[in-house]
Every structure is written in structure tokens, then in C-alpha cells.
């Protein structure tokens, strides 16, 4: 499976960034509830393991929050490969908004 990855710098410190991203993830799940076939995630400290499915396309990945940056990496189905750049940009933009 093709991989995707992106990262965003922040100045919040790890704990505050995790708190903001937990709220952000909850907001995203509520906002896109009708558009997602499935959304699942579990935090373990400063790491979120997640999976999303929409229109039969599944994305799995991990969000790792560090002291000065947040990194997202995961796997895309082959059919989503042409959209990888767009997906990475959208994730980065959303992370910047949440951590800004």
C-alpha cells in the first residue's frame, strides 16, 4: 500500500498540543459524521492510531505529537494514490489550524 506523511511545527509543547488535537479530532468526527462510513481512533499518551473509511476507501495511520511538531503517517489504498499530495496538504492545513 502507498504511504502518506506530513508534519507541522508548533510552539505549544507536547501536552498542550495533544489536548488541542484531541478536541480537534472530536470536532472532525462530529463534522463529517454523515460523510464517513467509519472513523476510529485511540490515543496512547501522545500517539493517536486512527482509521477512516469513506466511499469504500480506507485510510489508516498514526498521529505522533512531539514537543515542537506533529507528524502524521499512514497507508492509502492504491486507488487513492493520485490524491496523495492533496490528502497530505489537507491534513497539514487542518493540523496547522488546530495547533495555530
Wavefront OBJ file of the C-alpha trace (Angstrom):
o trace
v 0.000 0.000 0.000
v 1.227 3.520 -0.741
v 2.139 5.664 2.225
v 1.424 9.271 3.054
v 3.102 11.557 5.562
v 3.134 15.156 6.638
v 4.247 17.175 9.616
v 3.524 20.566 11.126
v 5.655 22.588 13.533
v 4.078 24.100 16.645
v 5.153 26.052 19.715
v 2.656 24.654 22.223
v 4.658 21.928 23.888
v 3.590 18.316 23.640
v 0.892 18.243 26.340
v -0.976 21.331 25.151
v -0.722 20.193 21.524
v -2.184 16.792 22.466
v -5.068 18.488 24.275
v -5.845 20.670 21.250
v -5.617 17.759 18.846
v -7.912 15.594 20.976
v -10.555 18.337 20.776
v -9.884 18.752 17.059
v -10.308 15.037 16.346
v -13.644 15.041 18.184
v -14.797 18.069 16.155
v -13.778 16.452 12.867
v -15.619 13.238 13.712
v -18.772 15.210 14.523
v -18.439 17.485 11.490
v -18.004 14.642 8.988
v -20.142 12.056 10.739
v -22.566 11.720 7.817
v -19.788 11.517 5.228
v -17.646 8.862 6.895
v -18.602 5.215 6.751
v -16.335 4.552 9.730
v -13.932 6.509 11.911
v -11.964 5.059 14.757
v -9.075 6.235 16.852
v -7.328 5.508 20.110
v -4.902 7.753 21.978
v -1.990 6.218 23.873
v -0.235 9.140 25.510
v 0.895 11.425 22.706
v 0.140 8.976 19.861
v -3.167 8.546 18.039
v -3.721 5.401 15.966
v -6.607 6.029 13.579
v -8.592 4.620 10.688
v -11.118 6.277 8.416
v -13.358 4.933 5.705
v -15.386 6.930 3.204
v -16.917 5.760 -0.057
v -15.185 2.401 0.298
v -11.726 3.977 0.675
v -9.905 3.154 3.916
v -7.038 5.143 5.371
v -5.070 4.032 8.409
v -2.361 5.940 10.177
v -0.756 7.396 13.218
v -0.514 10.932 14.572
v 2.535 11.465 16.763
v 2.697 14.662 18.788
v 6.172 15.809 19.736
v 7.366 18.805 21.711
v 7.691 21.050 18.622
v 5.920 19.202 15.810
v 3.041 16.879 14.964
v 3.631 14.119 12.430
v 1.027 12.079 10.581
v 1.866 8.998 8.560
v -0.208 6.168 7.233
v -1.274 3.957 4.398
v -3.575 4.670 1.482
v -5.250 2.227 -0.847
v -3.733 2.129 -4.311
v -6.802 3.811 -5.789
v -6.124 6.911 -3.609
v -2.509 7.267 -4.785
v -3.327 10.040 -7.311
v -4.795 12.062 -4.418
v -1.872 11.556 -2.024
v -0.494 15.091 -2.409
v -3.901 16.627 -1.841
v -4.510 14.416 1.200
v -1.143 15.368 2.704
v -1.800 19.090 2.123
v -5.283 18.893 3.633
v -4.004 17.088 6.722
v -1.195 19.625 7.156
v -3.618 22.514 6.770
v -6.012 21.061 9.334
v -3.181 20.406 11.788
v -1.925 23.982 11.393
v -5.405 25.290 12.103
v -5.782 23.109 15.190
v -2.335 23.950 16.549
v -2.244 27.604 15.469
l 1 2 3 4 5 6 7 8 9 10 11 12 13 14 15 16 17 18 19 20 21 22 23 24 25 26 27 28 29 30 31 32 33 34 35 36 37 38 39 40 41 42 43 44 45 46 47 48 49 50 51 52 53 54 55 56 57 58 59 60 61 62 63 64 65 66 67 68 69 70 71 72 73 74 75 76 77 78 79 80 81 82 83 84 85 86 87 88 89 90 91 92 93 94 95 96 97 98 99 100
